[in-house]
């Protein structure tokens, strides 16, 4: 009896009674299908005319105030024009917008004007860039020519110095011999018993002194000749070098002027003007669109 009672206490609970409440999987899946269906059948929001216009005007204002910080600025023009056309295309293709002929004319006029203005500035920037490249090439050529002129001047100065040394050396040698000869004659003792008379000594002294003076004059002429040649060469070199330095300075100044102008984006004003004109065109279209129903109601 006790065994029977123990067995009954261990009896398993029926499966249906052991399930937890809230775990009905078919009901959960059905609930999910109903929720998904509700999302699928939910109606999408369609932008109103005011919303489309506000988004367009904000985009036009942003494009009108956009600045290109990095040169060359013409590299940004095509991308900017594409963004502008996309903004206008999104506006015109919206279901809430109906454009009229007047808006199309104003839009076409603004786009044509800004395309022409950017084309002119592209050509100007390209021309300036080419001018800067030419100036830089000329500047390099001028500096190279200056360096070559310096080398040529140094070479010629050395050549003149070598020629001067060759021309002067024998004259200086002869001058030294004459001085020693004159000194020897002056130190000779003249007299009846000295082997040389006073008259002969005087004649030798006079002749040697004349030859010495003549040699000194020859040396002076040689020195003066080479000094004149060096002075002429130096004068020509300095004059030419000064002209080259002035030319280099002009190249640098012009290149800096053009380079400074290329660092400023001069397309800001026409781009802003074009966007302002398009903003006015959109606002005018809105006024005409909003006044049309009122006019129709009055009639």
RARA-V94224 format. One record per backbone hydrogen bond with DSSP energy under -0.5 kcal/mol. CO is the residue of the C=O (numbers start at 1). NH is the residue of the N-H. If there is no record, write none. Layout:
CO_NH, CO_NH
//
This chain:
1_5, 2_6, 3_7, 4_8, 5_9, 6_10, 8_11, 14_18, 15_18, 15_19, 16_19, 20_23, 23_25, 24_28, 25_29, 26_30, 27_31, 28_32, 29_33, 30_34, 31_35, 32_36, 33_37, 34_38, 35_39, 36_40, 37_41, 39_42, 45_47, 48_52, 49_53, 50_54, 51_55, 52_56, 53_57, 54_58, 55_59, 56_60, 57_61, 58_62, 59_63, 60_64, 61_65, 63_66, 67_69, 72_75, 73_76, 74_77, 74_78, 76_80, 77_81, 78_82, 79_83, 80_84, 81_85, 82_86, 83_87, 84_88, 85_89, 86_90, 87_91, 88_92, 89_93, 91_94, 94_97, 100_104, 101_105, 102_106, 103_107, 104_108, 105_109, 106_110, 107_111, 108_112, 109_113, 110_114, 111_115, 112_116, 113_117, 114_118, 115_119, 116_120, 117_121, 118_122, 119_123, 120_124, 121_125, 122_126, 123_127, 124_128, 125_129, 126_130, 127_131, 128_132, 129_133, 130_134, 131_135, 132_136, 133_137, 134_138, 135_139, 136_140, 137_141, 138_142, 139_143, 140_144, 141_145, 142_146, 143_147, 144_148, 145_149, 146_150, 147_151, 148_152, 149_153, 150_154, 151_155, 152_156, 153_157, 154_158, 155_159, 156_160, 157_161, 158_162, 159_163, 160_164, 161_165, 162_166, 163_167, 164_168, 165_169, 166_170, 167_171, 168_172, 169_173, 170_174, 171_175, 172_176, 173_177, 174_178, 175_179, 176_180, 177_181, 178_182, 179_183, 180_184, 181_185, 182_186, 183_187, 184_188, 185_188, 188_190, 191_194, 196_191, 197_201, 198_202, 199_203, 200_204, 201_205, 202_206, 203_207, 204_208, 205_209, 206_210, 207_211, 208_212, 209_213, 210_214, 211_215, 212_216, 213_217, 214_218, 215_219, 216_220, 217_221, 218_222, 219_223, 220_224, 221_225, 222_226, 223_227, 224_228, 225_229, 226_230, 227_231, 228_232, 229_233, 230_234, 231_235, 232_236, 233_237, 234_238, 235_239, 236_240, 237_241, 238_242, 239_243, 240_244, 241_245, 242_246, 243_247, 244_248, 245_249, 246_250, 247_251, 248_252, 249_253, 250_254, 251_255, 252_256, 253_257, 254_258, 255_259, 256_260, 257_261, 258_262, 259_263, 260_263, 261_264, 264_266, 265_268, 267_271, 268_272, 269_273, 270_274, 271_275, 272_276, 273_277, 274_278, 275_279, 276_280, 277_281, 278_282, 279_283, 280_284, 281_285, 282_286, 283_287, 284_288, 285_289, 286_290, 287_291, 288_292, 289_293, 290_294, 291_295, 292_296, 293_297, 294_298, 295_299
//
